[in-house]
Amino acid sequence: MRIAHSKLTAQGQISVPAEVRRRLGLGPGAVLEWEEQGGKVTVRRAGLYSSEDIHRALFRKQPPRQTLEQLKAGLKRYVKKRRARS
């Protein structure tokens, strides 16, 4: 079943149709795999999970929002603790 079609440019580039991007969950920077098997070429999203998917799975609960000053203070405490001599 055909979902969409693309046109090849002189530079060998194609545009991935919006419907295909939506179905595969593709966004900017997504990597596609091309596989040839039995005279047919299959294109699919590389890898099972994006870094965003993994982050959501590891950190299900959103951390509380912090101001820039709070983030800087936290980094300062962390670096100070890491550099403290035992």
PyMOL commands that place a pseudoatom at each C-alpha (Angstrom):
pseudoatom trace, name=CA, resn=MET, resi=1, chain=A, elem=C, hetatm=0, pos=[0.000, 0.000, 0.000]
pseudoatom trace, name=CA, resn=ARG, resi=2, chain=A, elem=C, hetatm=0, pos=[1.491, 3.326, -1.056]
pseudoatom trace, name=CA, resn=ILE, resi=3, chain=A, elem=C, hetatm=0, pos=[1.339, 6.118, 1.548]
pseudoatom trace, name=CA, resn=ALA, resi=4, chain=A, elem=C, hetatm=0, pos=[3.159, 8.863, -0.357]
pseudoatom trace, name=CA, resn=HIS, resi=5, chain=A, elem=C, hetatm=0, pos=[5.867, 9.494, -2.929]
pseudoatom trace, name=CA, resn=SER, resi=6, chain=A, elem=C, hetatm=0, pos=[9.025, 11.620, -3.111]
pseudoatom trace, name=CA, resn=LYS, resi=7, chain=A, elem=C, hetatm=0, pos=[11.082, 13.093, -5.918]
pseudoatom trace, name=CA, resn=LEU, resi=8, chain=A, elem=C, hetatm=0, pos=[14.865, 12.695, -6.084]
pseudoatom trace, name=CA, resn=THR, resi=9, chain=A, elem=C, hetatm=0, pos=[16.857, 15.913, -6.614]
pseudoatom trace, name=CA, resn=ALA, resi=10, chain=A, elem=C, hetatm=0, pos=[19.948, 16.222, -8.811]
pseudoatom trace, name=CA, resn=GLN, resi=11, chain=A, elem=C, hetatm=0, pos=[22.032, 16.103, -5.606]
pseudoatom trace, name=CA, resn=GLY, resi=12, chain=A, elem=C, hetatm=0, pos=[20.514, 12.733, -4.650]
pseudoatom trace, name=CA, resn=GLN, resi=13, chain=A, elem=C, hetatm=0, pos=[18.284, 14.138, -1.894]
pseudoatom trace, name=CA, resn=ILE, resi=14, chain=A, elem=C, hetatm=0, pos=[14.667, 13.369, -1.131]
pseudoatom trace, name=CA, resn=SER, resi=15, chain=A, elem=C, hetatm=0, pos=[12.024, 14.948, 1.065]
pseudoatom trace, name=CA, resn=VAL, resi=16, chain=A, elem=C, hetatm=0, pos=[10.294, 12.605, 3.480]
pseudoatom trace, name=CA, resn=PRO, resi=17, chain=A, elem=C, hetatm=0, pos=[6.542, 13.208, 3.135]
pseudoatom trace, name=CA, resn=ALA, resi=18, chain=A, elem=C, hetatm=0, pos=[4.717, 14.567, 6.197]
pseudoatom trace, name=CA, resn=GLU, resi=19, chain=A, elem=C, hetatm=0, pos=[2.552, 11.433, 6.539]
pseudoatom trace, name=CA, resn=VAL, resi=20, chain=A, elem=C, hetatm=0, pos=[5.650, 9.204, 6.635]
pseudoatom trace, name=CA, resn=ARG, resi=21, chain=A, elem=C, hetatm=0, pos=[7.378, 11.487, 9.157]
pseudoatom trace, name=CA, resn=ARG, resi=22, chain=A, elem=C, hetatm=0, pos=[4.288, 11.397, 11.337]
pseudoatom trace, name=CA, resn=ARG, resi=23, chain=A, elem=C, hetatm=0, pos=[3.928, 7.604, 11.184]
pseudoatom trace, name=CA, resn=LEU, resi=24, chain=A, elem=C, hetatm=0, pos=[7.613, 7.025, 11.950]
pseudoatom trace, name=CA, resn=GLY, resi=25, chain=A, elem=C, hetatm=0, pos=[7.833, 9.766, 14.562]
pseudoatom trace, name=CA, resn=LEU, resi=26, chain=A, elem=C, hetatm=0, pos=[10.593, 11.547, 12.665]
pseudoatom trace, name=CA, resn=GLY, resi=27, chain=A, elem=C, hetatm=0, pos=[11.869, 15.002, 13.475]
pseudoatom trace, name=CA, resn=PRO, resi=28, chain=A, elem=C, hetatm=0, pos=[14.889, 17.134, 12.604]
pseudoatom trace, name=CA, resn=GLY, resi=29, chain=A, elem=C, hetatm=0, pos=[18.088, 15.124, 12.945]
pseudoatom trace, name=CA, resn=ALA, resi=30, chain=A, elem=C, hetatm=0, pos=[16.310, 11.751, 12.753]
pseudoatom trace, name=CA, resn=VAL, resi=31, chain=A, elem=C, hetatm=0, pos=[18.347, 8.974, 11.178]
pseudoatom trace, name=CA, resn=LEU, resi=32, chain=A, elem=C, hetatm=0, pos=[16.845, 6.591, 8.639]
pseudoatom trace, name=CA, resn=GLU, resi=33, chain=A, elem=C, hetatm=0, pos=[18.071, 3.089, 7.788]
pseudoatom trace, name=CA, resn=TRP, resi=34, chain=A, elem=C, hetatm=0, pos=[17.854, 1.794, 4.228]
pseudoatom trace, name=CA, resn=GLU, resi=35, chain=A, elem=C, hetatm=0, pos=[17.819, -1.975, 3.784]
pseudoatom trace, name=CA, resn=GLU, resi=36, chain=A, elem=C, hetatm=0, pos=[17.737, -3.928, 0.533]
pseudoatom trace, name=CA, resn=GLN, resi=37, chain=A, elem=C, hetatm=0, pos=[16.172, -7.370, 0.638]
pseudoatom trace, name=CA, resn=GLY, resi=38, chain=A, elem=C, hetatm=0, pos=[14.885, -9.471, -2.236]
pseudoatom trace, name=CA, resn=GLY, resi=39, chain=A, elem=C, hetatm=0, pos=[14.980, -6.634, -4.750]
pseudoatom trace, name=CA, resn=LYS, resi=40, chain=A, elem=C, hetatm=0, pos=[13.015, -4.274, -2.463]
pseudoatom trace, name=CA, resn=VAL, resi=41, chain=A, elem=C, hetatm=0, pos=[14.363, -1.392, -0.407]
pseudoatom trace, name=CA, resn=THR, resi=42, chain=A, elem=C, hetatm=0, pos=[12.904, -0.740, 3.034]
pseudoatom trace, name=CA, resn=VAL, resi=43, chain=A, elem=C, hetatm=0, pos=[13.343, 2.572, 4.851]
pseudoatom trace, name=CA, resn=ARG, resi=44, chain=A, elem=C, hetatm=0, pos=[12.832, 2.756, 8.596]
pseudoatom trace, name=CA, resn=ARG, resi=45, chain=A, elem=C, hetatm=0, pos=[13.716, 4.873, 11.558]
pseudoatom trace, name=CA, resn=ALA, resi=46, chain=A, elem=C, hetatm=0, pos=[17.146, 3.909, 12.915]
pseudoatom trace, name=CA, resn=GLY, resi=47, chain=A, elem=C, hetatm=0, pos=[17.163, 2.687, 16.494]
pseudoatom trace, name=CA, resn=LEU, resi=48, chain=A, elem=C, hetatm=0, pos=[14.176, 1.906, 18.608]
pseudoatom trace, name=CA, resn=TYR, resi=49, chain=A, elem=C, hetatm=0, pos=[14.239, 4.903, 20.884]
pseudoatom trace, name=CA, resn=SER, resi=50, chain=A, elem=C, hetatm=0, pos=[15.321, 8.521, 20.673]
pseudoatom trace, name=CA, resn=SER, resi=51, chain=A, elem=C, hetatm=0, pos=[17.278, 10.161, 23.484]
pseudoatom trace, name=CA, resn=GLU, resi=52, chain=A, elem=C, hetatm=0, pos=[14.063, 11.990, 24.342]
pseudoatom trace, name=CA, resn=ASP, resi=53, chain=A, elem=C, hetatm=0, pos=[12.201, 8.655, 24.706]
pseudoatom trace, name=CA, resn=ILE, resi=54, chain=A, elem=C, hetatm=0, pos=[14.915, 7.300, 26.999]
pseudoatom trace, name=CA, resn=HIS, resi=55, chain=A, elem=C, hetatm=0, pos=[14.930, 10.478, 29.104]
pseudoatom trace, name=CA, resn=ARG, resi=56, chain=A, elem=C, hetatm=0, pos=[11.150, 10.285, 29.555]
pseudoatom trace, name=CA, resn=ALA, resi=57, chain=A, elem=C, hetatm=0, pos=[11.407, 6.617, 30.590]
pseudoatom trace, name=CA, resn=LEU, resi=58, chain=A, elem=C, hetatm=0, pos=[14.177, 7.292, 33.129]
pseudoatom trace, name=CA, resn=PHE, resi=59, chain=A, elem=C, hetatm=0, pos=[12.747, 10.496, 34.533]
pseudoatom trace, name=CA, resn=ARG, resi=60, chain=A, elem=C, hetatm=0, pos=[8.990, 9.982, 34.517]
pseudoatom trace, name=CA, resn=LYS, resi=61, chain=A, elem=C, hetatm=0, pos=[8.386, 12.688, 37.120]
pseudoatom trace, name=CA, resn=GLN, resi=62, chain=A, elem=C, hetatm=0, pos=[9.205, 16.169, 35.884]
pseudoatom trace, name=CA, resn=PRO, resi=63, chain=A, elem=C, hetatm=0, pos=[11.644, 17.976, 38.181]
pseudoatom trace, name=CA, resn=PRO, resi=64, chain=A, elem=C, hetatm=0, pos=[10.409, 21.262, 39.650]
pseudoatom trace, name=CA, resn=ARG, resi=65, chain=A, elem=C, hetatm=0, pos=[11.167, 24.308, 37.492]
pseudoatom trace, name=CA, resn=GLN, resi=66, chain=A, elem=C, hetatm=0, pos=[14.116, 26.356, 38.703]
pseudoatom trace, name=CA, resn=THR, resi=67, chain=A, elem=C, hetatm=0, pos=[15.382, 29.829, 37.964]
pseudoatom trace, name=CA, resn=LEU, resi=68, chain=A, elem=C, hetatm=0, pos=[18.728, 30.381, 36.291]
pseudoatom trace, name=CA, resn=GLU, resi=69, chain=A, elem=C, hetatm=0, pos=[20.159, 31.555, 39.625]
pseudoatom trace, name=CA, resn=GLN, resi=70, chain=A, elem=C, hetatm=0, pos=[19.021, 28.331, 41.333]
pseudoatom trace, name=CA, resn=LEU, resi=71, chain=A, elem=C, hetatm=0, pos=[20.618, 26.225, 38.575]
pseudoatom trace, name=CA, resn=LYS, resi=72, chain=A, elem=C, hetatm=0, pos=[23.897, 28.131, 38.806]
pseudoatom trace, name=CA, resn=ALA, resi=73, chain=A, elem=C, hetatm=0, pos=[23.930, 27.791, 42.606]
pseudoatom trace, name=CA, resn=GLY, resi=74, chain=A, elem=C, hetatm=0, pos=[23.306, 24.053, 42.324]
pseudoatom trace, name=CA, resn=LEU, resi=75, chain=A, elem=C, hetatm=0, pos=[26.151, 23.639, 39.825]
pseudoatom trace, name=CA, resn=LYS, resi=76, chain=A, elem=C, hetatm=0, pos=[28.453, 25.671, 42.070]
pseudoatom trace, name=CA, resn=ARG, resi=77, chain=A, elem=C, hetatm=0, pos=[27.629, 23.419, 45.066]
pseudoatom trace, name=CA, resn=TYR, resi=78, chain=A, elem=C, hetatm=0, pos=[28.170, 20.297, 42.958]
pseudoatom trace, name=CA, resn=VAL, resi=79, chain=A, elem=C, hetatm=0, pos=[31.564, 21.435, 41.623]
pseudoatom trace, name=CA, resn=LYS, resi=80, chain=A, elem=C, hetatm=0, pos=[32.672, 22.584, 45.077]
pseudoatom trace, name=CA, resn=LYS, resi=81, chain=A, elem=C, hetatm=0, pos=[31.730, 19.200, 46.550]
pseudoatom trace, name=CA, resn=ARG, resi=82, chain=A, elem=C, hetatm=0, pos=[33.489, 17.286, 43.734]
pseudoatom trace, name=CA, resn=ARG, resi=83, chain=A, elem=C, hetatm=0, pos=[36.695, 19.309, 44.125]
pseudoatom trace, name=CA, resn=ALA, resi=84, chain=A, elem=C, hetatm=0, pos=[36.776, 19.104, 47.933]
pseudoatom trace, name=CA, resn=ARG, resi=85, chain=A, elem=C, hetatm=0, pos=[39.837, 17.286, 49.160]
pseudoatom trace, name=CA, resn=SER, resi=86, chain=A, elem=C, hetatm=0, pos=[39.268, 14.372, 51.509]
for i in range(1, 86): cmd.bond("trace and resi %d" % i, "trace and resi %d" % (i + 1))
show_as sticks, trace
zoom trace
